[in-house]
Amino acid sequence: MDHERGNGTVRLEPWAEGDFWLLQAMNAPELMEHLGGPETEKQLAARQLRYERLSVDPDRAGCMFRIVLLPEERAVGAIGFWEHRSEEAGASAYETGWTVLPGFQGRGVATAATLAVVERARAEGRFPHLHAYPSTKNAPSNAVCRKAGFTLLAERELEYPPGHPMRCNDWRLDLTPPGA
């Protein structure tokens, strides 16, 4: 399903073996500054395998996608949702995260992709909530959460990647279907 953005549309396509180039492009220092910095090639290869598995495992909870900008048919980033154990809630929920390549930021791409992921997570129906944990210093990602209808619950200390403490905002969106 395509999803509207400010001046066009995005489509989500499941992450595939041929998407490693996109993972490498998203590993730029300016895109990884809030996530502990760029990863090594070995870490990227492991991430690629996790993304592929999440996208093809029929028993999975979630999926990773490349964000395709329409009508250009150009991959401009990635987004996904996956099972996350919330220590605060004491239960599983979905978590989401995204990256949009420079040159395509500020055009509504991340918000449109997030709204599309909300639809997918809601349709999968395994968990009642979707969380996002952007760094408190990442104003654009926090703005995406607000625009997509998430509610800010609190600031939290997390480690991401492991060994890298990060102050983040815990945003939550209710996935209960309207009228349910």
C-alpha positions in Angstrom: 0.0 0.0 0.0 1.3 3.5 -0.9 1.1 6.3 1.7 0.8 10.0 1.0 3.4 12.5 2.1 3.6 16.2 1.8 4.3 16.3 -2.0 4.0 12.7 -3.1 3.8 9.1 -2.0 6.0 6.4 -0.4 5.7 2.6 -0.7 7.2 0.1 1.8 8.8 -3.0 0.3 10.1 -5.8 2.5 13.9 -5.7 3.1 15.7 -8.1 0.7 19.2 -9.5 0.0 19.9 -6.8 -2.5 19.4 -3.9 -0.1 22.8 -4.1 1.5 23.9 -1.0 -0.5 21.1 1.0 1.2 22.3 -0.2 4.7 25.8 1.0 3.8 24.4 4.4 2.6 22.5 4.8 5.9 25.7 4.2 7.9 26.9 7.7 7.3 28.2 9.5 10.4 25.5 12.3 10.2 22.8 9.6 10.1 24.3 7.5 12.9 25.2 10.3 15.3 22.2 9.6 17.7 22.8 5.8 17.4 26.4 5.4 18.6 28.1 6.2 15.3 28.7 4.3 12.1 28.9 0.5 12.3 31.7 -1.7 11.0 31.3 -3.8 7.8 30.9 -6.9 10.0 28.2 -5.2 12.1 26.4 -4.1 8.9 26.5 -7.6 7.5 25.0 -8.9 10.7 22.3 -6.2 10.6 21.6 -7.1 7.0 20.9 -10.8 8.0 18.6 -9.7 10.8 16.7 -7.4 8.5 16.3 -10.2 5.9 15.2 -12.8 8.5 12.7 -10.4 10.0 11.2 -9.7 6.6 10.8 -13.4 5.5 10.1 -15.3 8.7 6.4 -16.2 8.8 6.4 -16.5 12.6 8.0 -13.1 13.0 6.5 -10.2 14.9 7.2 -7.3 12.6 9.1 -6.6 9.4 11.9 -4.4 8.0 11.2 -2.3 4.8 13.0 -0.1 2.4 11.2 3.2 1.8 10.5 3.8 -1.9 9.8 7.3 -3.0 7.1 7.6 -5.7 6.8 8.3 -8.5 10.6 8.2 -8.7 10.7 4.5 -7.6 13.8 5.3 -5.6 14.8 3.7 -2.3 15.5 6.5 0.1 15.6 4.9 3.5 14.5 2.1 5.8 11.8 1.6 8.5 10.5 -1.4 10.4 8.8 -2.7 13.4 9.7 -5.6 15.6 8.9 -7.1 19.0 10.3 -5.3 22.0 10.1 -6.2 25.6 9.1 -3.1 27.5 10.6 -3.2 31.0 8.4 -0.3 32.1 5.2 -2.0 31.0 6.4 -5.5 31.8 5.0 -6.7 28.5 5.9 -7.1 24.8 5.1 -4.3 22.3 6.2 -3.3 18.9 9.1 -0.9 18.5 9.8 1.1 15.3 12.7 3.0 13.9 13.6 4.7 10.6 16.4 6.3 8.6 15.9 8.6 5.6 18.9 9.4 3.4 20.2 13.0 3.2 18.6 14.9 0.4 15.2 13.3 1.1 14.8 14.5 4.7 12.4 17.3 5.6 10.0 16.3 2.8 7.5 14.2 4.9 9.1 10.8 3.8 9.7 9.6 7.4 6.2 10.6 8.6 4.5 8.9 5.6 6.6 5.8 6.1 5.8 5.8 9.8 2.1 6.1 9.1 2.4 3.1 6.7 4.2 1.1 9.4 1.5 1.9 11.9 -1.1 0.4 9.5 1.1 -2.7 9.0 1.6 -3.2 12.8 -2.1 -2.7 13.5 -3.0 -5.2 10.8 -0.5 -7.8 12.2 -2.4 -7.4 15.5 0.0 -9.1 17.9 0.5 -6.2 20.4 -1.6 -3.2 21.5 1.1 -0.6 21.2 3.9 0.7 19.0 6.8 2.5 20.6 9.6 4.7 19.2 12.7 5.7 21.2 14.4 8.6 19.4 17.2 10.4 21.2 16.0 13.5 23.1 18.5 15.4 20.9 17.0 14.1 17.6 14.5 16.8 16.9 13.5 15.5 13.5 12.6 12.0 14.7 10.7 13.4 17.7 8.8 15.6 15.3 7.9 12.5 13.2 6.5 10.8 16.3 4.3 13.9 17.0 3.1 14.1 13.4 2.3 10.4 13.3 0.1 10.6 16.4 2.4 9.1 19.1 2.0 10.2 22.7 5.1 11.1 24.6 5.3 9.0 27.8 8.6 9.9 29.3 12.3 10.4 28.9 14.3 7.2 29.5 17.9 6.0 29.7 18.6 3.2 27.2 21.7 1.5 25.8 21.8 1.6 22.1 23.8 0.1 20.8 24.8 -2.0 23.8 27.4 -0.1 25.8 26.3 3.3 24.5 24.0 5.0 27.0 21.4 7.2 25.3 18.8 9.6 26.7 15.7 9.0 24.6 12.0 9.8 24.5 9.6 7.0 24.9 6.7 7.6 22.4 3.7 5.2 22.3 0.9 4.8 19.8 -2.2 2.8 20.4 -2.7 0.1 17.8 -6.2 -0.8 18.8 -8.3 -0.6 15.6 -10.7 2.4 15.6 -14.1 1.3 17.0 -12.8 -1.8 18.7 
